[in-house]
Amino acid sequence: MGVTLLGFFSNNHREGDGALILSIAHGVVSPALFILVGGILYDRTHTQILKYYRGLVQSMPLFSIFFFVFTLANMAVPLTANFIGEFLSFTGAFSSNPIMTSIGASGMVLAAAYSVWLFNRVCFGSASLYLNNITDITRREFFLLLPLLLITIIIGIYPDIVLDSVHLSISNLLISDSTNLINSPPLFKL
């Protein structure tokens, strides 16, 4: 969400579009990850202790695929909505302030490293002794996650679905803010 703020406050059309796409992507990918971890895993195991989870790909292959794809989307891999949003936000912000953009990009690297570590820790390795008879995703859970996956990939491939309908609004917002700043009285008189 820091990248979204960087995009919104850089006061440019491209960053505004990127921040909006990134907000939508965050509203799709984060709930999917919460459903996977908080809904499905916690519902089956009744624990949130990370050291108990290991080797879930053996007993939950479909869960592992969904978890992998949404983890990649959270890391902003190309062909996902997060990538489009972060790319537009960073390319526009870099032209106005390269130092702040570089600091923001370093956060992306750390988040990606943690996401890869978490996925490997939960899904791979030998099966955990603490977890017995874990069932895979049910049909209801599958059809709950599938639309979120499709939205993430469709916006990542064709972002104009969203951008065409909001570009005029973002342009008007940026233009009205700049004219209000010029015509507004000063906040403090010296």
N, C-alpha and C positions, 0 to 999 in steps of 0.2 A: 504494500500500500504506500510505501515511501516513494516508489517510482511513480505511482499515480499522482501523489502530491507534487512531485517534481514536474510532471507533465502539466498539471493544472496551473501551477504558479509560474511556468515559464512564459505564459501569455502569447502563445503562438497557435496557429490552426492545427499544425501537425501534432504537436504535443497534446493539445486538447482532445483530438481524435484518438490518439494513443491512450490517453488516460481514461477516456470513456470505454474503449474496448477492453482495457485492462480491468476496469471496474466490473464490467459485465463478466469477463473471464473469471475474476475472483469470486463473483457471485455464483458461478457454476462449478468451478473446480474445488473450491474449499468445502462447500456442502457435500460434494461427492466423497472427498477424503474423510470428512466427519462421519458420513454414513458408513464408509468402509471400516474405519477404525473404531469410532464410538458406537455405531449401531450394530454392525455385524460381528466384529471381534469381541467387543465387550458383552454382547448378548449371548455369545456362545461360551465365553470363558469366565466372565464376571471378574476380570482383573485388568488393571491398566499398567501393571508392572512390566516394563519392557524386557527384562531378562528372562521372563517366562516364554516369550514368543521366539520361536526358531523353527525353521524347516516347514513353514506353512504351505509351500508349493507342493509338497507331497500329498497333503490331505485336502487342500483347498486350491486347486489349479485355476479355477475361474476367478476366484477372489484375487489370486496373485496377478492375473492378467489385468484386471481392472485396477488394482493397486499400482501396478507398474505404469500403466498408461496415464493415470491421473497424477502419479508422481512426476512423470516426464512433463505433463502439461503444467504442473506447478513449477517446474524448473525452466519453463518457457522454451521448450524444444520447438524447432520449426514445425509448421503445419498445425499448431495449436493456437487458440485465441490469445493465450498469454504471450506468446512470441510476438504476435502482431502488435499488441499493446505496448510491450516493453521496447520493441524495435522503434516504433513511431515516437514514443516518449524520449528515448535516449538519443535518437538521431537529431531531433529538434532541439533538445536541451544541450547537446554537445556544442552546437553552433553558438549558443548564448553563454554557456558557462561550462567549459571543459573540466574544470577541477571538481565541481559538485557532481557532474555526471560520472566522472571516474570513481568518486567515492560511492555513488549509488550502484555502479556496476560491480564494485568489490563485494557489496552485500549479496548480489546475485550469485557470485562464485561460492560464497560461504553457504548460502541456502541450498545450492545444488549439491555441494559436498555433503551436507547433513542429510539431504533427501536420499542420496545414493547409499550412504551408510545405513540409514534407517531401513530402506527397502531390503538391502542385503541382509541385515540383521534379522528382520522379521521373516522373510520368505525363504532364505537359503540356509544351508547347514543341515546338521542332523536334526531329526525330529525331537522336539522338546519332551522331556519326561513328565512335565507338569500338565501338559494338555493331552487329553485322551478323547478320541472319537469326535473330533471337530468335523462338522458337516460343511460342505461347500455352500455357495450362494444358492438360495432358493429362487424359484421362478419369479416370485414377487419382488425380491431384491434385485434380480437381474433387470426386470422391466422398470424398476425405479432408477437404476444407474444408467441404463442405455440412453435415454433422452439427454442426460447430462453429458455423456460422452459424445453424442452426435452434435450437440450444440457447440461443444468445444472444438471439434474438428471442422465443422462447417464454417464457423466464424474464422478459424485459422486458415482455411483454404480460400474463402471468399468473404473478406471483411466488409465489402461494400454493402452487404445486406444491412448492416447496422449503420455504416458511415453515410450512406446516401440519405438516410432519413434524419440524421442528426447534424450533418455538416452545416446546414444553414443556421440551425439554432446556435451552434458553437460559434459560428462566424458573427452572428448578431450579438451574442454575449460578449465576445472580445471587443467588437467595435463599440458597443454601448459602454463598456467599462473604460475604454481609453478616452472616449469623449466626456464621460462623467468625471474622470480624473482631471482633465484639462479645464473644465468649466466649474469645478467645485471650489468653494472658498477654502482657504488654508485652515488647518486644524488648530493651530496656535498662532497667536499674534505676538510678535516680539516687540 
